[in-house]
Amino acid sequence: MNEIKQGENRFYIGESEEERIAEIHFVPTGATQIIVDHTEVSDQLKGTGAGKKLVERIVQYAREENKKVVPLCPFAKAQIEKNEAWHDVLK
């Protein structure tokens, strides 16, 4: 699996933020929560679990920053709801 990097309001896989091949985007809202509004995985990485790894990384980030996640992105919402271990960050 390719390395997940942190950019501005996103985690991504790729050489740079401009050349990303997968990403999860979030918007900080207030001091206590982040809205996850978009997850995208290129055809190159589809079926590799990259999307789930990006959701896992946003959950880790939320825990590190003591924030709750509001998953507006349907993919991120489904992944977080499926994994009970991640429910602690769900808003």
N, C-alpha and C positions, 0 to 999 in steps of 0.2 A: 504494500500500500504506500502511496506517495505521502510525503510529509504534509501535515496540515499546518498552515501558517496563519498568523493573525494580521489582518489589515485594518483599515478604517471601517469600523462597524461591520466587519465580516471576518469569517474564517474561510480560507480557500486552499485549494490544491492547485499548484501550477508554479511556473518560474517566477511570476510576479503578479501583483494585483491586476495588471493590465492583460496578462497572459494566463489567466486562471482557466482550469478545465473543470472545476467544481467549486461551488461556494454555498455558504449559508450566510444570509444577510440579516442584521438585526438593527433595531432602533432603540437606543436607551431612552426611557421615559421616566423622568423623575429619578429619585435616588434608589428606588427599590425594585424596579422591574425593567425588563427588556422585551421588546416586541420582535418576534422572529417573523419576518414577512416574506421571505423568499429562500428557497433552496433550489439549486440547479446543478445537474451533473451532465457533463458532455457525453456524447455517444461513446467516446473512447473509454469512459469509466463506468458506463451503465452496467449493472449486474455485478459490480465488484464490491458492493457494500460501502462505497464512498459516501453516499448520502447519509446512511446510518451513522457512519463515523463522524461526519460533520455535526449531526444532531447530538451525538455523544459529547463532542467537543464544546458545543454551546451549553450543554447541561453542566459540564465541568466548569466552564467559565462563570456561569450563573452561581454555582456553589462558591467558587473562589471569591467572587465579588459580593456575595450575600444578596443576590437578586432573585426575583421570580421571573419566570418565562411566560409570556403571553404568546402562544403559538398561532398566529394568523395563517401561516403557511400550512396548507392541508397535510403535506408530507411530514413536516416536523411535528405537527399536532398528533398525527396517527402514531408516529414512532414513540413519542413521549408517553402517550396514553397506553401503548402496548407494553411498555417496560415499567413495571411497578417500582423498580429501583430509582426511577427518574421522577416519580410523582412529587417528591419533596420540593422540586423547583417549579412545579406547575401552578400557574395563577388561575 
